[in-house]
Amino acid sequence: MLLNGSLFSGKQIFKKEHLKREDGVQGVILRTEDGRETVIERYRELMMTADDGTRIIVLACEN
């Protein structure tokens, strides 16, 4: 896995049996000082969640 190789020097932190593919749509709400809200949507080519019982992590890859 790319993340294991690049972030953890090849140590198997994320395992395929704990990964689930997500739809790739991600939204962020930005609030200005005067209270107005703006929603920004991002579309990821590949987004997965990892749940191994101790943590839940969203992994997103964008080129």
PDBQT receptor file of N, H, CA, C and O in Angstrom, charges set to zero:
ATOM      1  N   MET A   1       0.834  -1.162   0.000  1.00  0.00    +0.000 N 
ATOM      2  CA  MET A   1       0.000   0.000   0.000  1.00  0.00    +0.000 C 
ATOM      3  C   MET A   1       0.890   1.239   0.000  1.00  0.00    +0.000 C 
ATOM      4  O   MET A   1       1.913   1.277   0.683  1.00  0.00    +0.000 OA
ATOM      5  N   LEU A   2       0.501   2.234  -0.755  1.00  0.00    +0.000 N 
ATOM      6  H   LEU A   2      -0.331   2.203  -1.310  1.00  0.00    +0.000 HD
ATOM      7  CA  LEU A   2       1.265   3.469  -0.916  1.00  0.00    +0.000 C 
ATOM      8  C   LEU A   2       1.526   4.157   0.425  1.00  0.00    +0.000 C 
ATOM      9  O   LEU A   2       2.646   4.598   0.681  1.00  0.00    +0.000 OA
ATOM     10  N   LEU A   3       0.510   4.255   1.279  1.00  0.00    +0.000 N 
ATOM     11  H   LEU A   3      -0.400   3.898   1.071  1.00  0.00    +0.000 HD
ATOM     12  CA  LEU A   3       0.699   4.940   2.559  1.00  0.00    +0.000 C 
ATOM     13  C   LEU A   3       1.655   4.197   3.475  1.00  0.00    +0.000 C 
ATOM     14  O   LEU A   3       2.491   4.820   4.130  1.00  0.00    +0.000 OA
ATOM     15  N   ASN A   4       1.548   2.886   3.531  1.00  0.00    +0.000 N 
ATOM     16  H   ASN A   4       0.869   2.380   2.999  1.00  0.00    +0.000 HD
ATOM     17  CA  ASN A   4       2.481   2.116   4.351  1.00  0.00    +0.000 C 
ATOM     18  C   ASN A   4       3.915   2.321   3.878  1.00  0.00    +0.000 C 
ATOM     19  O   ASN A   4       4.821   2.501   4.691  1.00  0.00    +0.000 OA
ATOM     20  N   GLY A   5       4.116   2.293   2.582  1.00  0.00    +0.000 N 
ATOM     21  H   GLY A   5       3.379   2.147   1.922  1.00  0.00    +0.000 HD
ATOM     22  CA  GLY A   5       5.465   2.442   2.039  1.00  0.00    +0.000 C 
ATOM     23  C   GLY A   5       6.034   3.829   2.210  1.00  0.00    +0.000 C 
ATOM     24  O   GLY A   5       7.213   3.984   2.528  1.00  0.00    +0.000 OA
ATOM     25  N   SER A   6       5.197   4.857   1.999  1.00  0.00    +0.000 N 
ATOM     26  H   SER A   6       4.240   4.731   1.740  1.00  0.00    +0.000 HD
ATOM     27  CA  SER A   6       5.720   6.221   2.026  1.00  0.00    +0.000 C 
ATOM     28  C   SER A   6       5.726   6.845   3.420  1.00  0.00    +0.000 C 
ATOM     29  O   SER A   6       6.621   7.634   3.727  1.00  0.00    +0.000 OA
ATOM     30  N   LEU A   7       4.766   6.519   4.260  1.00  0.00    +0.000 N 
ATOM     31  H   LEU A   7       4.040   5.879   4.010  1.00  0.00    +0.000 HD
ATOM     32  CA  LEU A   7       4.696   7.140   5.579  1.00  0.00    +0.000 C 
ATOM     33  C   LEU A   7       5.315   6.308   6.702  1.00  0.00    +0.000 C 
ATOM     34  O   LEU A   7       5.792   6.852   7.697  1.00  0.00    +0.000 OA
ATOM     35  N   PHE A   8       5.302   4.989   6.534  1.00  0.00    +0.000 N 
ATOM     36  H   PHE A   8       4.914   4.547   5.725  1.00  0.00    +0.000 HD
ATOM     37  CA  PHE A   8       5.720   4.114   7.627  1.00  0.00    +0.000 C 
ATOM     38  C   PHE A   8       6.874   3.191   7.242  1.00  0.00    +0.000 C 
ATOM     39  O   PHE A   8       7.065   2.149   7.870  1.00  0.00    +0.000 OA
ATOM     40  N   SER A   9       7.639   3.558   6.228  1.00  0.00    +0.000 N 
ATOM     41  H   SER A   9       7.484   4.404   5.719  1.00  0.00    +0.000 HD
ATOM     42  CA  SER A   9       8.818   2.801   5.777  1.00  0.00    +0.000 C 
ATOM     43  C   SER A   9       8.502   1.331   5.511  1.00  0.00    +0.000 C 
ATOM     44  O   SER A   9       9.325   0.456   5.784  1.00  0.00    +0.000 OA
ATOM     45  N   GLY A  10       7.321   1.064   4.983  1.00  0.00    +0.000 N 
ATOM     46  H   GLY A  10       6.653   1.774   4.762  1.00  0.00    +0.000 HD
ATOM     47  CA  GLY A  10       6.940  -0.297   4.615  1.00  0.00    +0.000 C 
ATOM     48  C   GLY A  10       6.287  -1.103   5.722  1.00  0.00    +0.000 C 
ATOM     49  O   GLY A  10       5.785  -2.197   5.462  1.00  0.00    +0.000 OA
ATOM     50  N   LYS A  11       6.278  -0.603   6.938  1.00  0.00    +0.000 N 
ATOM     51  H   LYS A  11       6.685   0.286   7.148  1.00  0.00    +0.000 HD
ATOM     52  CA  LYS A  11       5.624  -1.317   8.034  1.00  0.00    +0.000 C 
ATOM     53  C   LYS A  11       4.120  -1.371   7.774  1.00  0.00    +0.000 C 
ATOM     54  O   LYS A  11       3.525  -0.366   7.386  1.00  0.00    +0.000 OA
ATOM     55  N   GLN A  12       3.507  -2.520   7.980  1.00  0.00    +0.000 N 
ATOM     56  H   GLN A  12       3.991  -3.337   8.295  1.00  0.00    +0.000 HD
ATOM     57  CA  GLN A  12       2.102  -2.729   7.643  1.00  0.00    +0.000 C 
ATOM     58  C   GLN A  12       1.174  -2.160   8.718  1.00  0.00    +0.000 C 
ATOM     59  O   GLN A  12       0.680  -2.883   9.583  1.00  0.00    +0.000 OA
ATOM     60  N   ILE A  13       0.949  -0.840   8.640  1.00  0.00    +0.000 N 
ATOM     61  H   ILE A  13       1.350  -0.253   7.937  1.00  0.00    +0.000 HD
ATOM     62  CA  ILE A  13       0.047  -0.160   9.567  1.00  0.00    +0.000 C 
ATOM     63  C   ILE A  13      -1.394  -0.335   9.088  1.00  0.00    +0.000 C 
ATOM     64  O   ILE A  13      -2.269  -0.727   9.860  1.00  0.00    +0.000 OA
ATOM     65  N   PHE A  14      -1.634  -0.042   7.809  1.00  0.00    +0.000 N 
ATOM     66  H   PHE A  14      -0.924   0.277   7.182  1.00  0.00    +0.000 HD
ATOM     67  CA  PHE A  14      -2.962  -0.201   7.216  1.00  0.00    +0.000 C 
ATOM     68  C   PHE A  14      -3.016  -1.538   6.498  1.00  0.00    +0.000 C 
ATOM     69  O   PHE A  14      -2.153  -1.838   5.673  1.00  0.00    +0.000 OA
ATOM     70  N   LYS A  15      -4.016  -2.336   6.804  1.00  0.00    +0.000 N 
ATOM     71  H   LYS A  15      -4.718  -2.093   7.474  1.00  0.00    +0.000 HD
ATOM     72  CA  LYS A  15      -4.176  -3.653   6.184  1.00  0.00    +0.000 C 
ATOM     73  C   LYS A  15      -5.455  -3.678   5.369  1.00  0.00    +0.000 C 
ATOM     74  O   LYS A  15      -6.455  -3.071   5.752  1.00  0.00    +0.000 OA
ATOM     75  N   LYS A  16      -5.421  -4.387   4.234  1.00  0.00    +0.000 N 
ATOM     76  H   LYS A  16      -4.609  -4.880   3.923  1.00  0.00    +0.000 HD
ATOM     77  CA  LYS A  16      -6.549  -4.372   3.304  1.00  0.00    +0.000 C 
ATOM     78  C   LYS A  16      -7.850  -4.858   3.917  1.00  0.00    +0.000 C 
ATOM     79  O   LYS A  16      -8.924  -4.423   3.501  1.00  0.00    +0.000 OA
ATOM     80  N   GLU A  17      -7.778  -5.749   4.896  1.00  0.00    +0.000 N 
ATOM     81  H   GLU A  17      -6.905  -6.102   5.234  1.00  0.00    +0.000 HD
ATOM     82  CA  GLU A  17      -9.014  -6.255   5.498  1.00  0.00    +0.000 C 
ATOM     83  C   GLU A  17      -9.718  -5.214   6.378  1.00  0.00    +0.000 C 
ATOM     84  O   GLU A  17     -10.868  -5.408   6.771  1.00  0.00    +0.000 OA
ATOM     85  N   HIS A  18      -9.024  -4.108   6.685  1.00  0.00    +0.000 N 
ATOM     86  H   HIS A  18      -8.090  -3.951   6.366  1.00  0.00    +0.000 HD
ATOM     87  CA  HIS A  18      -9.613  -3.042   7.490  1.00  0.00    +0.000 C 
ATOM     88  C   HIS A  18     -10.026  -1.831   6.648  1.00  0.00    +0.000 C 
ATOM     89  O   HIS A  18     -10.479  -0.825   7.194  1.00  0.00    +0.000 OA
ATOM     90  N   LEU A  19      -9.874  -1.921   5.329  1.00  0.00    +0.000 N 
ATOM     91  H   LEU A  19      -9.507  -2.739   4.886  1.00  0.00    +0.000 HD
ATOM     92  CA  LEU A  19     -10.177  -0.792   4.460  1.00  0.00    +0.000 C 
ATOM     93  C   LEU A  19     -11.509  -0.971   3.752  1.00  0.00    +0.000 C 
ATOM     94  O   LEU A  19     -11.865  -2.073   3.335  1.00  0.00    +0.000 OA
ATOM     95  N   LYS A  20     -12.243   0.135   3.623  1.00  0.00    +0.000 N 
ATOM     96  H   LYS A  20     -11.953   1.031   3.962  1.00  0.00    +0.000 HD
ATOM     97  CA  LYS A  20     -13.511   0.126   2.901  1.00  0.00    +0.000 C 
ATOM     98  C   LYS A  20     -13.523   1.326   1.968  1.00  0.00    +0.000 C 
ATOM     99  O   LYS A  20     -13.231   2.444   2.391  1.00  0.00    +0.000 OA
ATOM    100  N   ARG A  21     -13.859   1.102   0.702  1.00  0.00    +0.000 N 
ATOM    101  H   ARG A  21     -14.096   0.194   0.358  1.00  0.00    +0.000 HD
ATOM    102  CA  ARG A  21     -13.885   2.180  -0.284  1.00  0.00    +0.000 C 
ATOM    103  C   ARG A  21     -15.102   3.069  -0.059  1.00  0.00    +0.000 C 
ATOM    104  O   ARG A  21     -16.200   2.580   0.205  1.00  0.00    +0.000 OA
ATOM    105  N   GLU A  22     -14.896   4.373  -0.167  1.00  0.00    +0.000 N 
ATOM    106  H   GLU A  22     -14.004   4.771  -0.381  1.00  0.00    +0.000 HD
ATOM    107  CA  GLU A  22     -15.962   5.358  -0.016  1.00  0.00    +0.000 C 
ATOM    108  C   GLU A  22     -16.263   5.992  -1.367  1.00  0.00    +0.000 C 
ATOM    109  O   GLU A  22     -15.546   5.748  -2.337  1.00  0.00    +0.000 OA
ATOM    110  N   ASP A  23     -17.310   6.799  -1.439  1.00  0.00    +0.000 N 
ATOM    111  H   ASP A  23     -17.892   6.997  -0.650  1.00  0.00    +0.000 HD
ATOM    112  CA  ASP A  23     -17.743   7.344  -2.727  1.00  0.00    +0.000 C 
ATOM    113  C   ASP A  23     -16.873   8.477  -3.259  1.00  0.00    +0.000 C 
ATOM    114  O   ASP A  23     -16.992   8.817  -4.436  1.00  0.00    +0.000 OA
ATOM    115  N   GLY A  24     -16.016   9.069  -2.459  1.00  0.00    +0.000 N 
ATOM    116  H   GLY A  24     -15.919   8.793  -1.503  1.00  0.00    +0.000 HD
ATOM    117  CA  GLY A  24     -15.079  10.069  -2.947  1.00  0.00    +0.000 C 
ATOM    118  C   GLY A  24     -15.565  11.501  -2.881  1.00  0.00    +0.000 C 
ATOM    119  O   GLY A  24     -14.828  12.412  -3.259  1.00  0.00    +0.000 OA
ATOM    120  N   VAL A  25     -16.782  11.733  -2.413  1.00  0.00    +0.000 N 
ATOM    121  H   VAL A  25     -17.381  10.993  -2.106  1.00  0.00    +0.000 HD
ATOM    122  CA  VAL A  25     -17.298  13.096  -2.271  1.00  0.00    +0.000 C 
ATOM    123  C   VAL A  25     -17.081  13.538  -0.835  1.00  0.00    +0.000 C 
ATOM    124  O   VAL A  25     -17.442  12.834   0.109  1.00  0.00    +0.000 OA
ATOM    125  N   GLN A  26     -16.482  14.719  -0.682  1.00  0.00    +0.000 N 
ATOM    126  H   GLN A  26     -16.189  15.291  -1.448  1.00  0.00    +0.000 HD
ATOM    127  CA  GLN A  26     -16.152  15.221   0.638  1.00  0.00    +0.000 C 
ATOM    128  C   GLN A  26     -16.549  16.687   0.703  1.00  0.00    +0.000 C 
ATOM    129  O   GLN A  26     -16.238  17.452  -0.210  1.00  0.00    +0.000 OA
ATOM    130  N   GLY A  27     -17.225  17.086   1.758  1.00  0.00    +0.000 N 
ATOM    131  H   GLY A  27     -17.478  16.464   2.499  1.00  0.00    +0.000 HD
ATOM    132  CA  GLY A  27     -17.655  18.470   1.898  1.00  0.00    +0.000 C 
ATOM    133  C   GLY A  27     -17.006  19.143   3.091  1.00  0.00    +0.000 C 
ATOM    134  O   GLY A  27     -16.749  18.517   4.119  1.00  0.00    +0.000 OA
ATOM    135  N   VAL A  28     -16.748  20.434   2.933  1.00  0.00    +0.000 N 
ATOM    136  H   VAL A  28     -16.958  20.943   2.098  1.00  0.00    +0.000 HD
ATOM    137  CA  VAL A  28     -16.176  21.239   4.004  1.00  0.00    +0.000 C 
ATOM    138  C   VAL A  28     -17.048  22.483   4.153  1.00  0.00    +0.000 C 
ATOM    139  O   VAL A  28     -17.385  23.129   3.161  1.00  0.00    +0.000 OA
ATOM    140  N   ILE A  29     -17.412  22.815   5.384  1.00  0.00    +0.000 N 
ATOM    141  H   ILE A  29     -17.139  22.290   6.189  1.00  0.00    +0.000 HD
ATOM    142  CA  ILE A  29     -18.198  24.017   5.635  1.00  0.00    +0.000 C 
ATOM    143  C   ILE A  29     -17.276  25.088   6.213  1.00  0.00    +0.000 C 
ATOM    144  O   ILE A  29     -16.635  24.883   7.243  1.00  0.00    +0.000 OA
ATOM    145  N   LEU A  30     -17.220  26.228   5.536  1.00  0.00    +0.000 N 
ATOM    146  H   LEU A  30     -17.740  26.395   4.698  1.00  0.00    +0.000 HD
ATOM    147  CA  LEU A  30     -16.420  27.357   5.999  1.00  0.00    +0.000 C 
ATOM    148  C   LEU A  30     -17.362  28.424   6.534  1.00  0.00    +0.000 C 
ATOM    149  O   LEU A  30     -18.363  28.747   5.895  1.00  0.00    +0.000 OA
ATOM    150  N   ARG A  31     -17.049  28.971   7.703  1.00  0.00    +0.000 N 
ATOM    151  H   ARG A  31     -16.236  28.709   8.222  1.00  0.00    +0.000 HD
ATOM    152  CA  ARG A  31     -17.879  29.996   8.318  1.00  0.00    +0.000 C 
ATOM    153  C   ARG A  31     -17.073  31.283   8.430  1.00  0.00    +0.000 C 
ATOM    154  O   ARG A  31     -15.956  31.285   8.948  1.00  0.00    +0.000 OA
ATOM    155  N   THR A  32     -17.652  32.384   7.939  1.00  0.00    +0.000 N 
ATOM    156  H   THR A  32     -18.560  32.382   7.518  1.00  0.00    +0.000 HD
ATOM    157  CA  THR A  32     -16.981  33.682   8.015  1.00  0.00    +0.000 C 
ATOM    158  C   THR A  32     -17.239  34.312   9.377  1.00  0.00    +0.000 C 
ATOM    159  O   THR A  32     -18.052  33.815  10.157  1.00  0.00    +0.000 OA
ATOM    160  N   GLU A  33     -16.549  35.396   9.653  1.00  0.00    +0.000 N 
ATOM    161  H   GLU A  33     -15.889  35.800   9.019  1.00  0.00    +0.000 HD
ATOM    162  CA  GLU A  33     -16.709  36.081  10.941  1.00  0.00    +0.000 C 
ATOM    163  C   GLU A  33     -18.128  36.591  11.165  1.00  0.00    +0.000 C 
ATOM    164  O   GLU A  33     -18.589  36.666  12.304  1.00  0.00    +0.000 OA
ATOM    165  N   ASP A  34     -18.826  36.944  10.075  1.00  0.00    +0.000 N 
ATOM    166  H   ASP A  34     -18.452  36.883   9.150  1.00  0.00    +0.000 HD
ATOM    167  CA  ASP A  34     -20.194  37.446  10.226  1.00  0.00    +0.000 C 
ATOM    168  C   ASP A  34     -21.235  36.318  10.256  1.00  0.00    +0.000 C 
ATOM    169  O   ASP A  34     -22.435  36.590  10.223  1.00  0.00    +0.000 OA
ATOM    170  N   GLY A  35     -20.791  35.062  10.317  1.00  0.00    +0.000 N 
ATOM    171  H   GLY A  35     -19.816  34.842  10.343  1.00  0.00    +0.000 HD
ATOM    172  CA  GLY A  35     -21.701  33.930  10.476  1.00  0.00    +0.000 C 
ATOM    173  C   GLY A  35     -22.174  33.277   9.189  1.00  0.00    +0.000 C 
ATOM    174  O   GLY A  35     -22.887  32.276   9.245  1.00  0.00    +0.000 OA
ATOM    175  N   ARG A  36     -21.804  33.807   8.034  1.00  0.00    +0.000 N 
ATOM    176  H   ARG A  36     -21.225  34.621   7.988  1.00  0.00    +0.000 HD
ATOM    177  CA  ARG A  36     -22.211  33.177   6.774  1.00  0.00    +0.000 C 
ATOM    178  C   ARG A  36     -21.430  31.889   6.559  1.00  0.00    +0.000 C 
ATOM    179  O   ARG A  36     -20.255  31.789   6.914  1.00  0.00    +0.000 OA
ATOM    180  N   GLU A  37     -22.107  30.902   5.971  1.00  0.00    +0.000 N 
ATOM    181  H   GLU A  37     -23.061  30.984   5.683  1.00  0.00    +0.000 HD
ATOM    182  CA  GLU A  37     -21.475  29.607   5.715  1.00  0.00    +0.000 C 
ATOM    183  C   GLU A  37     -21.365  29.352   4.218  1.00  0.00    +0.000 C 
ATOM    184  O   GLU A  37     -22.273  29.674   3.451  1.00  0.00    +0.000 OA
ATOM    185  N   THR A  38     -20.251  28.773   3.819  1.00  0.00    +0.000 N 
ATOM    186  H   THR A  38     -19.514  28.512   4.442  1.00  0.00    +0.000 HD
ATOM    187  CA  THR A  38     -20.023  28.370   2.439  1.00  0.00    +0.000 C 
ATOM    188  C   THR A  38     -19.623  26.897   2.451  1.00  0.00    +0.000 C 
ATOM    189  O   THR A  38     -18.762  26.482   3.227  1.00  0.00    +0.000 OA
ATOM    190  N   VAL A  39     -20.257  26.119   1.586  1.00  0.00    +0.000 N 
ATOM    191  H   VAL A  39     -20.957  26.457   0.956  1.00  0.00    +0.000 HD
ATOM    192  CA  VAL A  39     -19.932  24.696   1.490  1.00  0.00    +0.000 C 
ATOM    193  C   VAL A  39     -19.057  24.481   0.260  1.00  0.00    +0.000 C 
ATOM    194  O   VAL A  39     -19.400  24.901  -0.845  1.00  0.00    +0.000 OA
ATOM    195  N   ILE A  40     -17.932  23.824   0.470  1.00  0.00    +0.000 N 
ATOM    196  H   ILE A  40     -17.653  23.483   1.368  1.00  0.00    +0.000 HD
ATOM    197  CA  ILE A  40     -17.025  23.481  -0.627  1.00  0.00    +0.000 C 
ATOM    198  C   ILE A  40     -17.005  21.960  -0.743  1.00  0.00    +0.000 C 
ATOM    199  O   ILE A  40     -16.743  21.256   0.232  1.00  0.00    +0.000 OA
ATOM    200  N   GLU A  41     -17.282  21.467  -1.936  1.00  0.00    +0.000 N 
ATOM    201  H   GLU A  41     -17.495  22.039  -2.729  1.00  0.00    +0.000 HD
ATOM    202  CA  GLU A  41     -17.247  20.020  -2.150  1.00  0.00    +0.000 C 
ATOM    203  C   GLU A  41     -15.985  19.639  -2.907  1.00  0.00    +0.000 C 
ATOM    204  O   GLU A  41     -15.574  20.322  -3.845  1.00  0.00    +0.000 OA
ATOM    205  N   ARG A  42     -15.384  18.546  -2.484  1.00  0.00    +0.000 N 
ATOM    206  H   ARG A  42     -15.718  17.991  -1.722  1.00  0.00    +0.000 HD
ATOM    207  CA  ARG A  42     -14.201  17.981  -3.138  1.00  0.00    +0.000 C 
ATOM    208  C   ARG A  42     -14.553  16.593  -3.621  1.00  0.00    +0.000 C 
ATOM    209  O   ARG A  42     -15.265  15.849  -2.948  1.00  0.00    +0.000 OA
ATOM    210  N   TYR A  43     -14.050  16.252  -4.786  1.00  0.00    +0.000 N 
ATOM    211  H   TYR A  43     -13.471  16.856  -5.333  1.00  0.00    +0.000 HD
ATOM    212  CA  TYR A  43     -14.285  14.933  -5.364  1.00  0.00    +0.000 C 
ATOM    213  C   TYR A  43     -12.952  14.208  -5.474  1.00  0.00    +0.000 C 
ATOM    214  O   TYR A  43     -12.076  14.623  -6.232  1.00  0.00    +0.000 OA
ATOM    215  N   ARG A  44     -12.800  13.145  -4.732  1.00  0.00    +0.000 N 
ATOM    216  H   ARG A  44     -13.512  12.807  -4.116  1.00  0.00    +0.000 HD
ATOM    217  CA  ARG A  44     -11.556  12.376  -4.709  1.00  0.00    +0.000 C 
ATOM    218  C   ARG A  44     -11.667  11.186  -5.654  1.00  0.00    +0.000 C 
ATOM    219  O   ARG A  44     -12.721  10.558  -5.754  1.00  0.00    +0.000 OA
ATOM    220  N   GLU A  45     -10.578  10.883  -6.343  1.00  0.00    +0.000 N 
ATOM    221  H   GLU A  45      -9.722  11.394  -6.262  1.00  0.00    +0.000 HD
ATOM    222  CA  GLU A  45     -10.553   9.711  -7.206  1.00  0.00    +0.000 C 
ATOM    223  C   GLU A  45     -10.606   8.426  -6.394  1.00  0.00    +0.000 C 
ATOM    224  O   GLU A  45     -11.221   7.443  -6.806  1.00  0.00    +0.000 OA
ATOM    225  N   LEU A  46      -9.968   8.443  -5.260  1.00  0.00    +0.000 N 
ATOM    226  H   LEU A  46      -9.468   9.242  -4.926  1.00  0.00    +0.000 HD
ATOM    227  CA  LEU A  46      -9.941   7.263  -4.397  1.00  0.00    +0.000 C 
ATOM    228  C   LEU A  46      -9.993   7.729  -2.954  1.00  0.00    +0.000 C 
ATOM    229  O   LEU A  46      -9.136   8.485  -2.496  1.00  0.00    +0.000 OA
ATOM    230  N   MET A  47     -11.015   7.265  -2.245  1.00  0.00    +0.000 N 
ATOM    231  H   MET A  47     -11.711   6.651  -2.617  1.00  0.00    +0.000 HD
ATOM    232  CA  MET A  47     -11.124   7.585  -0.831  1.00  0.00    +0.000 C 
ATOM    233  C   MET A  47     -11.549   6.322  -0.095  1.00  0.00    +0.000 C 
ATOM    234  O   MET A  47     -12.481   5.632  -0.507  1.00  0.00    +0.000 OA
ATOM    235  N   MET A  48     -10.855   6.032   0.997  1.00  0.00    +0.000 N 
ATOM    236  H   MET A  48     -10.098   6.593   1.332  1.00  0.00    +0.000 HD
ATOM    237  CA  MET A  48     -11.145   4.835   1.777  1.00  0.00    +0.000 C 
ATOM    238  C   MET A  48     -11.151   5.192   3.247  1.00  0.00    +0.000 C 
ATOM    239  O   MET A  48     -10.520   6.160   3.673  1.00  0.00    +0.000 OA
ATOM    240  N   THR A  49     -11.872   4.397   4.015  1.00  0.00    +0.000 N 
ATOM    241  H   THR A  49     -12.384   3.611   3.669  1.00  0.00    +0.000 HD
ATOM    242  CA  THR A  49     -11.803   4.528   5.466  1.00  0.00    +0.000 C 
ATOM    243  C   THR A  49     -11.141   3.278   6.015  1.00  0.00    +0.000 C 
ATOM    244  O   THR A  49     -11.320   2.178   5.491  1.00  0.00    +0.000 OA
ATOM    245  N   ALA A  50     -10.383   3.463   7.064  1.00  0.00    +0.000 N 
ATOM    246  H   ALA A  50     -10.238   4.357   7.489  1.00  0.00    +0.000 HD
ATOM    247  CA  ALA A  50      -9.721   2.346   7.744  1.00  0.00    +0.000 C 
ATOM    248  C   ALA A  50     -10.302   2.242   9.142  1.00  0.00    +0.000 C 
ATOM    249  O   ALA A  50     -10.333   3.227   9.880  1.00  0.00    +0.000 OA
ATOM    250  N   ASP A  51     -10.761   1.061   9.508  1.00  0.00    +0.000 N 
ATOM    251  H   ASP A  51     -10.736   0.261   8.909  1.00  0.00    +0.000 HD
ATOM    252  CA  ASP A  51     -11.300   0.837  10.841  1.00  0.00    +0.000 C 
ATOM    253  C   ASP A  51     -10.751  -0.487  11.344  1.00  0.00    +0.000 C 
ATOM    254  O   ASP A  51     -11.156  -1.556  10.887  1.00  0.00    +0.000 OA
ATOM    255  N   ASP A  52      -9.832  -0.406  12.281  1.00  0.00    +0.000 N 
ATOM    256  H   ASP A  52      -9.502   0.463  12.652  1.00  0.00    +0.000 HD
ATOM    257  CA  ASP A  52      -9.229  -1.636  12.808  1.00  0.00    +0.000 C 
ATOM    258  C   ASP A  52      -9.562  -1.854  14.277  1.00  0.00    +0.000 C 
ATOM    259  O   ASP A  52      -8.900  -2.640  14.955  1.00  0.00    +0.000 OA
ATOM    260  N   GLY A  53     -10.586  -1.160  14.771  1.00  0.00    +0.000 N 
ATOM    261  H   GLY A  53     -11.123  -0.522  14.220  1.00  0.00    +0.000 HD
ATOM    262  CA  GLY A  53     -10.985  -1.317  16.152  1.00  0.00    +0.000 C 
ATOM    263  C   GLY A  53     -10.384  -0.295  17.090  1.00  0.00    +0.000 C 
ATOM    264  O   GLY A  53     -10.912  -0.082  18.181  1.00  0.00    +0.000 OA
ATOM    265  N   THR A  54      -9.295   0.342  16.698  1.00  0.00    +0.000 N 
ATOM    266  H   THR A  54      -8.866   0.169  15.811  1.00  0.00    +0.000 HD
ATOM    267  CA  THR A  54      -8.668   1.340  17.555  1.00  0.00    +0.000 C 
ATOM    268  C   THR A  54      -8.721   2.738  16.963  1.00  0.00    +0.000 C 
ATOM    269  O   THR A  54      -8.552   3.729  17.673  1.00  0.00    +0.000 OA
ATOM    270  N   ARG A  55      -8.955   2.814  15.666  1.00  0.00    +0.000 N 
ATOM    271  H   ARG A  55      -9.092   2.010  15.088  1.00  0.00    +0.000 HD
ATOM    272  CA  ARG A  55      -8.989   4.136  15.029  1.00  0.00    +0.000 C 
ATOM    273  C   ARG A  55      -9.826   4.067  13.759  1.00  0.00    +0.000 C 
ATOM    274  O   ARG A  55      -9.961   3.010  13.141  1.00  0.00    +0.000 OA
ATOM    275  N   ILE A  56     -10.379   5.203  13.386  1.00  0.00    +0.000 N 
ATOM    276  H   ILE A  56     -10.269   6.061  13.888  1.00  0.00    +0.000 HD
ATOM    277  CA  ILE A  56     -11.072   5.346  12.108  1.00  0.00    +0.000 C 
ATOM    278  C   ILE A  56     -10.376   6.495  11.389  1.00  0.00    +0.000 C 
ATOM    279  O   ILE A  56     -10.260   7.595  11.929  1.00  0.00    +0.000 OA
ATOM    280  N   ILE A  57      -9.918   6.237  10.177  1.00  0.00    +0.000 N 
ATOM    281  H   ILE A  57     -10.012   5.343   9.738  1.00  0.00    +0.000 HD
ATOM    282  CA  ILE A  57      -9.134   7.204   9.433  1.00  0.00    +0.000 C 
ATOM    283  C   ILE A  57      -9.692   7.297   8.023  1.00  0.00    +0.000 C 
ATOM    284  O   ILE A  57     -10.045   6.281   7.424  1.00  0.00    +0.000 OA
ATOM    285  N   VAL A  58      -9.774   8.507   7.493  1.00  0.00    +0.000 N 
ATOM    286  H   VAL A  58      -9.488   9.332   7.979  1.00  0.00    +0.000 HD
ATOM    287  CA  VAL A  58     -10.172   8.707   6.103  1.00  0.00    +0.000 C 
ATOM    288  C   VAL A  58      -8.903   8.903   5.288  1.00  0.00    +0.000 C 
ATOM    289  O   VAL A  58      -8.108   9.802   5.564  1.00  0.00    +0.000 OA
ATOM    290  N   LEU A  59      -8.720   8.059   4.288  1.00  0.00    +0.000 N 
ATOM    291  H   LEU A  59      -9.365   7.329   4.064  1.00  0.00    +0.000 HD
ATOM    292  CA  LEU A  59      -7.565   8.146   3.398  1.00  0.00    +0.000 C 
ATOM    293  C   LEU A  59      -8.051   8.637   2.043  1.00  0.00    +0.000 C 
ATOM    294  O   LEU A  59      -8.942   8.028   1.452  1.00  0.00    +0.000 OA
ATOM    295  N   ALA A  60      -7.493   9.704   1.551  1.00  0.00    +0.000 N 
ATOM    296  H   ALA A  60      -6.769  10.199   2.031  1.00  0.00    +0.000 HD
ATOM    297  CA  ALA A  60      -7.920  10.251   0.266  1.00  0.00    +0.000 C 
ATOM    298  C   ALA A  60      -6.695  10.501  -0.602  1.00  0.00    +0.000 C 
ATOM    299  O   ALA A  60      -5.688  11.039  -0.143  1.00  0.00    +0.000 OA
ATOM    300  N   CYS A  61      -6.799  10.105  -1.848  1.00  0.00    +0.000 N 
ATOM    301  H   CYS A  61      -7.618   9.668  -2.221  1.00  0.00    +0.000 HD
ATOM    302  CA  CYS A  61      -5.703  10.284  -2.794  1.00  0.00    +0.000 C 
ATOM    303  C   CYS A  61      -6.193  11.177  -3.922  1.00  0.00    +0.000 C 
ATOM    304  O   CYS A  61      -7.231  10.906  -4.525  1.00  0.00    +0.000 OA
ATOM    305  N   GLU A  62      -5.463  12.226  -4.204  1.00  0.00    +0.000 N 
ATOM    306  H   GLU A  62      -4.620  12.446  -3.714  1.00  0.00    +0.000 HD
ATOM    307  CA  GLU A  62      -5.849  13.158  -5.252  1.00  0.00    +0.000 C 
ATOM    308  C   GLU A  62      -4.629  13.473  -6.088  1.00  0.00    +0.000 C 
ATOM    309  O   GLU A  62      -3.542  13.716  -5.563  1.00  0.00    +0.000 OA
ATOM    310  N   ASN A  63      -4.821  13.468  -7.389  1.00  0.00    +0.000 N 
ATOM    311  H   ASN A  63      -5.703  13.271  -7.815  1.00  0.00    +0.000 HD
ATOM    312  CA  ASN A  63      -3.713  13.770  -8.289  1.00  0.00    +0.000 C 
ATOM    313  C   ASN A  63      -3.881  15.144  -8.865  1.00  0.00    +0.000 C 
ATOM    314  O   ASN A  63      -3.045  15.589  -9.652  1.00  0.00    +0.000 OA
TER     315      ASN A  63
